Amino acid sequence: MMDRDTHCIQGELFEYLPAPTATEFPVGHMAAVDATGLLHLAADAEGLVVVGRIERGLRHGRVTVRRGVFNWEKAAATPPTAANLGQFVYVADSETVSVAAGVNGIVAGVLLKVDDFAWVDTGFVRKDLDPAAAG
């Protein structure tokens, strides 16, 4: 079998059209898209899918987002710990992740490391792979 030049998009930049109702896209915050593909700040809101971290705010009618592993704040009430490594964590707000699924169970990504922050592989996670969604 021959070697293969398999390209990687981990950490790559993507551009999205912002939702018309959103006016701010602060750099460093978690971003999510709705069912129409419009960008929002990540939140525990129905129908959102996390796509990464805002790299550049609104410019030329678009927002630049990066996929990758990022350090998010840990929710005070339900913080991720070492016991949660390799598991899904959920959006509490656009800066914070939790081990609790919240009302809508919006997956932020997979927890890879915990120190003062929760290091999460952030970007498109299939909801049907989430064990919390199976209930």
Phi and psi in degrees as GROMACS dihedral restraints (atoms count N, CA, C in turn):
[ dihedral_restraints ]
;  ai    aj    ak    al  type     phi  dphi    fc
    3     4     5     6     1   -92.0    20    10
    4     5     6     7     1   154.0    20    10
    6     7     8     9     1   -62.2    20    10
    7     8     9    10     1   159.0    20    10
    9    10    11    12     1  -133.5    20    10
   10    11    12    13     1   138.2    20    10
   12    13    14    15     1   -86.8    20    10
   13    14    15    16     1    85.3    20    10
   15    16    17    18     1   -92.3    20    10
   16    17    18    19     1   113.9    20    10
   18    19    20    21     1   -75.7    20    10
   19    20    21    22     1   151.2    20    10
   21    22    23    24     1  -119.1    20    10
   22    23    24    25     1   137.8    20    10
   24    25    26    27     1  -109.8    20    10
   25    26    27    28     1     7.6    20    10
   27    28    29    30     1   -56.5    20    10
   28    29    30    31     1   125.9    20    10
   30    31    32    33     1    81.9    20    10
   31    32    33    34     1     2.8    20    10
   33    34    35    36     1   -74.2    20    10
   34    35    36    37     1   162.0    20    10
   36    37    38    39     1   -96.3    20    10
   37    38    39    40     1   143.0    20    10
   39    40    41    42     1  -132.5    20    10
   40    41    42    43     1   149.2    20    10
   42    43    44    45     1  -112.0    20    10
   43    44    45    46     1   140.4    20    10
   45    46    47    48     1  -131.1    20    10
   46    47    48    49     1   151.6    20    10
   48    49    50    51     1   -81.7    20    10
   49    50    51    52     1   132.4    20    10
   51    52    53    54     1   -75.7    20    10
   52    53    54    55     1   153.8    20    10
   54    55    56    57     1   -65.8    20    10
   55    56    57    58     1   138.0    20    10
   57    58    59    60     1   -60.3    20    10
   58    59    60    61     1   -26.6    20    10
   60    61    62    63     1   -81.9    20    10
   61    62    63    64     1   -15.4    20    10
   63    64    65    66     1   -88.0    20    10
   64    65    66    67     1   132.1    20    10
   66    67    68    69     1  -111.4    20    10
   67    68    69    70     1   -22.1    20    10
   69    70    71    72     1  -124.0    20    10
   70    71    72    73     1   137.9    20    10
   72    73    74    75     1  -133.9    20    10
   73    74    75    76     1    79.6    20    10
   75    76    77    78     1   -66.9    20    10
   76    77    78    79     1   135.2    20    10
   78    79    80    81     1   -58.8    20    10
   79    80    81    82     1   138.8    20    10
   81    82    83    84     1    92.4    20    10
   82    83    84    85     1    -6.5    20    10
   84    85    86    87     1   -90.5    20    10
   85    86    87    88     1   158.1    20    10
   87    88    89    90     1   -76.4    20    10
   88    89    90    91     1   139.9    20    10
   90    91    92    93     1  -119.0    20    10
   91    92    93    94     1   151.3    20    10
   93    94    95    96     1  -142.9    20    10
   94    95    96    97     1   155.1    20    10
   96    97    98    99     1  -111.7    20    10
   97    98    99   100     1   154.3    20    10
   99   100   101   102     1   -96.2    20    10
  100   101   102   103     1  -175.1    20    10
  102   103   104   105     1   -64.5    20    10
  103   104   105   106     1   -18.6    20    10
  105   106   107   108     1   -93.8    20    10
  106   107   108   109     1    -2.3    20    10
  108   109   110   111     1    89.2    20    10
  109   110   111   112     1     5.3    20    10
  111   112   113   114     1   -83.5    20    10
  112   113   114   115     1   145.8    20    10
  114   115   116   117     1   -87.5    20    10
  115   116   117   118     1   141.5    20    10
  117   118   119   120     1  -136.8    20    10
  118   119   120   121     1   162.4    20    10
  120   121   122   123     1   -67.9    20    10
  121   122   123   124     1   140.0    20    10
  123   124   125   126     1   -62.5    20    10
  124   125   126   127     1   141.9    20    10
  126   127   128   129     1  -159.8    20    10
  127   128   129   130     1   166.5    20    10
  129   130   131   132     1   -82.9    20    10
  130   131   132   133     1    66.8    20    10
  132   133   134   135     1  -121.2    20    10
  133   134   135   136     1   139.6    20    10
  135   136   137   138     1   -54.0    20    10
  136   137   138   139     1   134.7    20    10
  138   139   140   141     1    84.6    20    10
  139   140   141   142     1     1.1    20    10
  141   142   143   144     1   -86.1    20    10
  142   143   144   145     1   148.2    20    10
  144   145   146   147     1  -128.0    20    10
  145   146   147   148     1   122.4    20    10
  147   148   149   150     1   -68.7    20    10
  148   149   150   151     1   133.9    20    10
  150   151   152   153     1  -117.4    20    10
  151   152   153   154     1   -11.2    20    10
  153   154   155   156     1   148.2    20    10
  154   155   156   157     1  -156.0    20    10
  156   157   158   159     1  -110.1    20    10
  157   158   159   160     1   138.3    20    10
  159   160   161   162     1   -67.8    20    10
  160   161   162   163     1   121.5    20    10
  162   163   164   165     1   -95.4    20    10
  163   164   165   166     1   -42.5    20    10
  165   166   167   168     1  -137.6    20    10
  166   167   168   169     1   130.7    20    10
  168   169   170   171     1   -68.1    20    10
  169   170   171   172     1  -171.2    20    10
  171   172   173   174     1   -54.4    20    10
  172   173   174   175     1   119.3    20    10
  174   175   176   177     1  -150.2    20    10
  175   176   177   178     1   127.8    20    10
  177   178   179   180     1    56.1    20    10
  178   179   180   181     1    35.2    20    10
  180   181   182   183     1    79.0    20    10
  181   182   183   184     1     7.2    20    10
  183   184   185   186     1  -135.1    20    10
  184   185   186   187     1   161.2    20    10
  186   187   188   189     1  -121.1    20    10
  187   188   189   190     1   134.4    20    10
  189   190   191   192     1   -96.4    20    10
  190   191   192   193     1   129.9    20    10
  192   193   194   195     1  -125.5    20    10
  193   194   195   196     1   142.3    20    10
  195   196   197   198     1  -115.8    20    10
  196   197   198   199     1   133.6    20    10
  198   199   200   201     1   -82.0    20    10
  199   200   201   202     1   153.7    20    10
  201   202   203   204     1   154.3    20    10
  202   203   204   205     1  -164.5    20    10
  204   205   206   207     1  -102.6    20    10
  205   206   207   208     1   121.0    20    10
  207   208   209   210     1  -129.2    20    10
  208   209   210   211     1   155.8    20    10
  210   211   212   213     1   -97.0    20    10
  211   212   213   214     1   108.5    20    10
  213   214   215   216     1  -100.4    20    10
  214   215   216   217     1   157.0    20    10
  216   217   218   219     1   -64.7    20    10
  217   218   219   220     1   152.9    20    10
  219   220   221   222     1   -99.1    20    10
  220   221   222   223     1   134.2    20    10
  222   223   224   225     1   -60.0    20    10
  223   224   225   226     1   136.3    20    10
  225   226   227   228     1   -64.3    20    10
  226   227   228   229     1   -42.9    20    10
  228   229   230   231     1   -78.0    20    10
  229   230   231   232     1   -35.4    20    10
  231   232   233   234     1  -137.3    20    10
  232   233   234   235     1    66.6    20    10
  234   235   236   237     1   -75.7    20    10
  235   236   237   238     1   144.1    20    10
  237   238   239   240     1   -64.5    20    10
  238   239   240   241     1   143.6    20    10
  240   241   242   243     1  -129.5    20    10
  241   242   243   244     1   177.6    20    10
  243   244   245   246     1   -58.3    20    10
  244   245   246   247     1   -28.7    20    10
  246   247   248   249     1   -65.2    20    10
  247   248   249   250     1   -16.7    20    10
  249   250   251   252     1   -99.7    20    10
  250   251   252   253     1     3.7    20    10
  252   253   254   255     1   -55.7    20    10
  253   254   255   256     1   136.3    20    10
  255   256   257   258     1    82.7    20    10
  256   257   258   259     1     0.2    20    10
  258   259   260   261     1  -106.4    20    10
  259   260   261   262     1   162.4    20    10
  261   262   263   264     1   -68.3    20    10
  262   263   264   265     1   144.1    20    10
  264   265   266   267     1  -121.3    20    10
  265   266   267   268     1   161.5    20    10
  267   268   269   270     1  -119.9    20    10
  268   269   270   271     1   155.1    20    10
  270   271   272   273     1   -73.7    20    10
  271   272   273   274     1   124.1    20    10
  273   274   275   276     1   -95.6    20    10
  274   275   276   277     1   -44.6    20    10
  276   277   278   279     1  -156.8    20    10
  277   278   279   280     1  -171.5    20    10
  279   280   281   282     1   -72.8    20    10
  280   281   282   283     1    -0.8    20    10
  282   283   284   285     1  -125.2    20    10
  283   284   285   286     1    -7.5    20    10
  285   286   287   288     1  -131.4    20    10
  286   287   288   289     1   139.0    20    10
  288   289   290   291     1  -119.3    20    10
  289   290   291   292     1   158.6    20    10
  291   292   293   294     1  -141.5    20    10
  292   293   294   295     1   157.8    20    10
  294   295   296   297     1   -85.0    20    10
  295   296   297   298     1   -13.1    20    10
  297   298   299   300     1   -87.3    20    10
  298   299   300   301     1   135.8    20    10
  300   301   302   303     1   -72.4    20    10
  301   302   303   304     1   -12.3    20    10
  303   304   305   306     1    67.1    20    10
  304   305   306   307     1  -172.1    20    10
  306   307   308   309     1   -67.9    20    10
  307   308   309   310     1   -43.1    20    10
  309   310   311   312     1  -104.2    20    10
  310   311   312   313     1    -7.0    20    10
  312   313   314   315     1    58.3    20    10
  313   314   315   316     1    47.4    20    10
  315   316   317   318     1   -78.6    20    10
  316   317   318   319     1   115.8    20    10
  318   319   320   321     1   -76.6    20    10
  319   320   321   322     1   126.6    20    10
  321   322   323   324     1   -83.9    20    10
  322   323   324   325     1   -32.2    20    10
  324   325   326   327     1   152.3    20    10
  325   326   327   328     1  -160.2    20    10
  327   328   329   330     1  -106.5    20    10
  328   329   330   331     1   130.3    20    10
  330   331   332   333     1   -73.5    20    10
  331   332   333   334     1   123.3    20    10
  333   334   335   336     1  -109.7    20    10
  334   335   336   337     1   -25.9    20    10
  336   337   338   339     1  -159.0    20    10
  337   338   339   340     1   149.2    20    10
  339   340   341   342     1  -132.6    20    10
  340   341   342   343     1   126.9    20    10
  342   343   344   345     1  -140.4    20    10
  343   344   345   346     1  -125.2    20    10
  345   346   347   348     1   -68.5    20    10
  346   347   348   349     1   -15.8    20    10
  348   349   350   351     1  -126.8    20    10
  349   350   351   352     1   171.4    20    10
  351   352   353   354     1  -103.7    20    10
  352   353   354   355     1   116.5    20    10
  354   355   356   357     1   -90.5    20    10
  355   356   357   358     1   116.7    20    10
  357   358   359   360     1  -126.0    20    10
  358   359   360   361     1   131.4    20    10
  360   361   362   363     1   -73.6    20    10
  361   362   363   364     1   105.0    20    10
  363   364   365   366     1  -109.1    20    10
  364   365   366   367     1   128.1    20    10
  366   367   368   369     1   141.8    20    10
  367   368   369   370     1   154.7    20    10
  369   370   371   372     1    -3.8    20    10
  370   371   372   373     1   105.6    20    10
  372   373   374   375     1  -121.4    20    10
  373   374   375   376     1   127.7    20    10
  375   376   377   378     1   -69.5    20    10
  376   377   378   379     1   121.6    20    10
  378   379   380   381     1   -59.7    20    10
  379   380   381   382     1   -33.3    20    10
  381   382   383   384     1   -71.2    20    10
  382   383   384   385     1    -9.4    20    10
  384   385   386   387     1   -89.0    20    10
  385   386   387   388     1    -9.2    20    10
  387   388   389   390     1   -80.1    20    10
  388   389   390   391     1   118.2    20    10
  390   391   392   393     1   -59.7    20    10
  391   392   393   394     1   -28.4    20    10
  393   394   395   396     1   -67.5    20    10
  394   395   396   397     1   -26.9    20    10
  396   397   398   399     1   -78.8    20    10
  397   398   399   400     1   -15.4    20    10
  399   400   401   402     1   -76.4    20    10
  400   401   402   403     1   -16.5    20    10
